[in-house]
Structures are given as C-alpha cells and as structure tokens.
Amino acid sequence: MTTARRDTYTPETLLTVAVRIFNERGYDGTSMEHLSRAAGISKSSIYHHVAGKEELLRRAVSRAIDALFAILDESGAERGRAVERVEYVTRRTVEVLMAELPYVTLLLRVRGNTKTERWAMERRREFDQRVADLLKAAAADGDLRADVDTRLATRLLFGMVNSLVEWYRPQPGGGHDGEQVADAVVRMAFDGLRAG
C-alpha cells in the first residue's frame, strides 16, 4: 500500500465507502474484508478508527436520522397552521432524502437484526409519529379532507416519500432537481389531502 493512499484516507471517506457497500450487499452481507477491499486499506486501519462494521452502520444511520430530526426544529416545522407545517416537513424530508440519498437509503433498509438497526428503526418510528401527529392536527383543524383516514394518509405519504430512494438518482446537468421533486411530492399529496 502506498503512502499517498493512506494520506487520502479519512474516517469520512471510510464511512462513504461503507454506506455504498452496505447498500450494494446489504449490511448482513458485508464483511470487514469487503469494506477493506472497497476502501483500499487494511482491516487494521479500519479498526484503528472504528470498533467494527456496526459502528460504521451507527454513524451512517445517525447522519440520516439527525438530518431528518433537524427538520422538526426548523421554524417552518414549528410555526403556522398544522397543515402548513406538515407540508413544510414533507418538502424538507424530500430535500434531505435527496441530499443524503445513500445514508437515508441505508436507514430505510435496516431490518432490526442488530442493536443499531433496532435503535434506527425506533428513531424512524419516532420521526414518523411526529409527522403523523402533524397530519392529525391538520385534520382536527379542518384543513384536511374529512373522508381521508389520517393513518392511511400518513402511510401513503411516507410510502411516496420513501420510494424516492428506489428511483431518484442525481443527474449532473439534467434530470429533476431536488426542488422540482419536492414540489411535485407536496403538490400531489396535499392537493389530494387538503379540504376544499
């Protein structure tokens, strides 16, 4: 291994590689050997910075979770009518998903097989519940259609947003940008949900 290669290695680049490999192979299907080969560094170099692959998973899903929860602290999520707040949170969730695509993809794929995965799933449920509470408040305010069940609406909304990880790919110089996709999601969801 060359010295130049070691000089370019950072914990952040290792995390980027780990997320890519976890998404390609699945977390359970990824070994430290896979990560070592993909990063171009020895396993001992990896262990110098992290305790193992579960720590890499924790760092990766934490990045996605922290970005999502930060939305709930933004002024657009805290002020105004509930329907405006939930639209804001939906738009920002789409934007975060696209900005942190590999990390959110990994978060959405965890299955609960490890302590870190169970923690991540619990945090996801907590975020989802906070958004569901906003939808319920918007319905209670009379701003959502009375004939739409809020639990179903919540699931459909998350299904639409979360499906972006399956098809959205950033296109340099073309394709849909984040703002266009966020606008389309909010328009499609809330034009159908808002009371006349």
Buried (B, 14 or more C-beta within 10 A) or exposed (E): EEEEEEEEBEEEEBBBBBBBBBBEBEBEEBEBEBBBEBBBBEBEBBEEBBEEBBBBBBBBBBBBBEBBEEBBEEEBBEEEEBBBBBBBBBBBBBBBBBEBBBBBBBBBBBEEEBEBBEBBBEBBEEBBEBBBBBBBBBBEEEBBEEEBEBEEBBEBBBEBBBEBBEEBEEEEEEEBEBEEBBBEBBEEBBEEBBBE
